[in-house]
Amino acid sequence: MTIARIRALNLAWWLLPAVFASSFVTAVAVGAVYLSPSQVFVALSGQGEGGLARDIVQAIRLPRAILAAGVGAVLAICGAMLQGLFRNPLADPSLIGVTAGASFGACLAILLGAEVAGAFGSLPMVSIAAFCGGLTAVALVYKVAKGINGTSVATMLLMGIAVTAFSASLVGLMEYFADNEMLRRISLWRMGGLDAASYPRAFLILAVLCGLLVTMPRFGSSLNVLLLGESQARHLGVDVERVKTTLIVFVAAGVGASVAVAGSIAFVGLVVPHMVRLWVGPDHRQLLPLSALAGAILLLLSDTLARTIIAPVEIPVGLITALIGVPFFISLLRKNKRSL
């Protein structure tokens, strides 16, 4: 490792946690009612007469900030895992169909008018249907891609495209038959948003994030070896099929849970890992945790911007991340057009 790379890593491990902390405080402080950092800390500590500030922080902004940080971190980790697995910086969690499947499940629940509470109390049936739809789509993709000689990455990608197109057509058919109220709910859900944030949703995504963080040291080295190619990885003692299967399951669970609690939020899984890779290099032992921090920062700042840019109206945060991600994606295509 070169001296420049070591310096970049040291800077990243110092800068990203500091930016994350300031972004979190900003997300809690900024809104229709501005709160000073001191008011935020008093409200979080529960000391003194918090009054209105305490109610705003503890009941509204804190669970929303936790949810934004958790969803951003999960999507970024899943994106980094898939880019390492497919050995392609343009890979995105939506490529394996999980986002499209989750969208189909949520739209079906909305169309059927499912409003009953689910297993997590305040999590509506729409979220549970989205999670089940995402896992079902990935299971279908994986079943088709898995053969006698192992799991074909090319087949998985092609099947993911097919599932995405099929799910999109079904969602379009449901939108055609939906009434105005259901159509608006479907449209807003597909744009992605954190306005329905609650502590059960935040704790759910934190539980998924903890599971991913625990497994990161285990798969960092394997993903590094996979960069050399599957045959070389097998010769070096990596159980390639087991790594593929486990990573796909974790990515499906992570993205499915994120879509279930926050809707479809685009480009976080694509943009964040690639930006961090350009900064600190391709070592997944460093890339995965740093991507988690950067993803949390991106979604915290995007949600703060979505809440304040035309306050008191809130813009769906998925639109903000798409506005950031599309120009970056185009620049990636231009840089990689010779190899595509």
N, C-alpha and C positions, 0 to 999 in steps of 0.2 A: 504494500500500500504506500502510495507516494505521500510526501509531506503535505502537498496541497489537499489531497483527499482527507488526510487526518485532520487538518485544520478545518475543512468543510464539515466533517462529522462533529468535531468539538463545538463549532459554531452552531450547528443545527441542534445539538443536544442542550445547548444553553439558551438559544433564541426561541425555539418553538415552545418549550414549556412556559417561558415568560410571556410570549404572545398569546398563548392559550389562556393563561390566567387573566391577562388584561382583557381579552375578548369575552371571557365568561362574565367578568365584572361589568363590562360595557353592555352585554346583552341583558343583564339584570337591571342595570341602572337606567338605560335609555328606553324611552317609550312615550306614550301619550302624556304620561306624568314623569318628568325627569326627576331622578333621585341622585343625590351626591354619593360618592363612594363611601363616605362615613355613614350615611343613612342606610346604604346597602349592608355594610358590615354590622351595624346595630340590628337591622332587621333579621339578618342571618343568624346572629348570635342569640336573638330572643331577649336581649337585655333592654331595659328601659321601656318607655312607652312608645312602642313602634307605631301604633295607631294605623293610619292609612298606609304608610310606607311598609309596615310589616305585612299587612294584608296583601298588598300588591306583590311584594317580593315572594312571600311564602306560598300564596295561593295561585298566583298567575305566572310570574316571570321565572321563578326558580325551576319549577318542573319543565317549563318550556326550554330553558337554557340547558338543563340536563338532557332533555330529549334531543335537542339540536346537536349537542356535543356527541351524544351516544350514536345517533344515526349517522352523523358525518364520519365518525371514527370507524364504524362498522362497514359502511360503504367503501371507504378508502382501503381498509384492510382487505376486503373481499376483492376489490379491483387489483390490488397489488398481488394477491395470491393467484388470480386468474391470469394476469399478465406474465407472471413467472411460470405458471403451468403451461400456458400456450406459447411461451417464449415470444411474445408479441406485445410491444408497448401500446398498441391500439386496441387491445382486448378490453372488454367491459363486462360487468356482471350481467347485463341484459342480453349478451350474446348467447347464453345458455338457456334463455327462455323464462327465467325465474320472474323477471319483472312483468313480462306479458302475462304469464300465468296468474300472478298475484292480481294484476289489473282485472283479468277476466273474473276471478273469484269475487273480488270486491264489487264489480259492476253487477254481477249476478245477484249478490246479496242485496244490493240497493234496489234492483229491479223487482225482486221478490218482496221488498219491504221489510227486511229483517232488521228489527230494532231491539231485540231482546239482549240482555247482558250475557256476556260469554264467561269463560272460565276465570277471567281475571277481574270480575266485578264490573268495572266501568269500561272495559274493552267491549265495544259493540260487536255484533255478529259479522259486520262488514270486515273488521280487522281479522277475525278468525278465518273467514272465508278467503281473504287475501292471502293469508299465510298458507292455508291448505292448497290454494290454487298454485302458488309458487312452487311448493314442494312437489305437487303432482306433475307440473310441467317438467321440472328437472328430473324426476323419476322416469318420465317417458323418454326424455332426451338421452338419459344415461342407459336405459334399457336397450334402445336402438343402437347406440354407439358401442355398447359392450359386445364383443364377439369372442371367438375361440382364441384369437391372437392377442386379446386384451382390449382396452378401450381406445378407440380411434379418435384422436383429437379433431381431425378434419370432419369426420362424421358427426361428432358432437356439435361442432360449429354449424354445419349445414342443417342438422336437425333442430338446433336452437333457432335458426332463421325461420325454418318451416313452422315451428310451434309459435314463434312470435307473430308471423303473418296470419296464421290460423286464429290465434287469440284475438288479434286486432280485428279480423273480419267478424268474429262473434261479438266482440264489444260494439263494433259499428252496427251490427244487427240489433243488439239490445238498445242502443241509443235511438235507433229508428222507431222502435215501439214504445219507448219510454215517454212519459208525460213531461211537461215543462219542469216540474219540481225535481223529478228524478233525473232528468237530463242535466239540470244545473248541478245537482249533487255529484253525478258521475264526472262531469267536466272539472269541477273543483277538486275532487279527489285525485283525478289523474294528473292535475297540475302539481300536486304535492303541497303539503302545508303542515304547519305545526300549531295551528290555532286550537286544535282539540287536545293539546298537551295536558297530561295529568300525571300524578305520581305513579299509578299502576303502569302506564305506558313507559314512563321513564325508567322504572325499575325493571321492566321486561327487557328493554333494549340494553340496559346496563348488565343484566344477567347474560345476554348473548355476547356482549362485548367482553365480559370477563372470560367467557369460554374461549373466545378467539385469542385473547391475550395469553391465556394459559398455554394454548397450543402453539403459539408463534415460535418459541425457541426450538420446539420439536421439529417444525417444518422449515425453518429458515435455512438450515444447512442442506436439506433435501432439495429445496427449490434452487439453491445455488448450483448444486450438482446437475440438476435437470437443465440448466442453461447450456450445458455441454451437449445435450441430446439424450434421448431416452436410452439408446444402446450403450453409450458411455456411462450413463448413470447406473444401469444394471451391472456393468462390469465393476463399478466402484462399490457395489453392495447395496444400492438403494432399491427397495421394493417399490418399483414404479407404479404398479397397479394399485397397491395399497395407498400410496401417496395420492394418486389421482382420485380414487374413490373417496378418501377421507376429505380431501380439499373440496371436492364438489359438494359433499354433504354439508360441510361447514359454510361454504359460500351460499348454498341454497337456503340454509337456515338463517344466516345473517341477513341476506338481501330480502328474503321473505318476511322476516320480522321487521325490517326497516320499512318496507313497503306497507306492511300491515298497520304500523303505528303512525306513519307520516305520509303515505301516498307515494306516488312515483316522483322521485327526485333524481333528475338526470345529471350525468357527467361528473359527479363527485368521484365515482369509482374509476373514471378514465383520467381525469385531469390531475387529481392529487398525486397518485402514485408516480405518474410520469414526471411531474415537476420535482418531486422529492428525489427520484432516480437521477435526474439531470444534476441535482445538487450534491448528493452524497454518494452516488454510484449504485451499482446493481446488487450489492450484498444484502440479501433479504433479512439477515439477522439485524441489520440496522434499518433497512427500508420499511419493514412492516410496522414497527412501533412508531417510527417517525411519520409514516403515512397516517397512522391513527391520529396523531397530534395535529397534523396539517389538515386532515379531513374535518376534525372537530372545529378547528379554527375557521375553515372556510364556511361551514354551515352556520356557525354562530354569527359570523359577520354578515352572511347573506340573509339570515333571518332578521337580524337587527335592521339591515337596510330595507328589507321587505316591510317591516312594521313601521318604519319612520319616513320613507322617501315621499309618500303622499299621505301622511297621517291625517285623520284617523283611519283612513282606508288601508287595509293590509293587502299586499300583493302576495300571491302564492309563492313560497320560497323556491319551488321547482322552476318557476320562470326565471328567477334571478340566477340560479345555478346554470340554467340553460344559456342565458345571455352571456355568462362568463365562459361556459364550456365550448360553445359552438365556435367562436373565433379561435380558441386554442386548438380545437380538433382540426379545423381547417389548416392551421399552421403545421400541425403534425402531419397531415396528409401531404402538404407541399414538401416537407422535409424528407418524407419517406416515399415519395412517388416513384423514385427510381427502383426501389426494392419491392413495390407492390405489384 
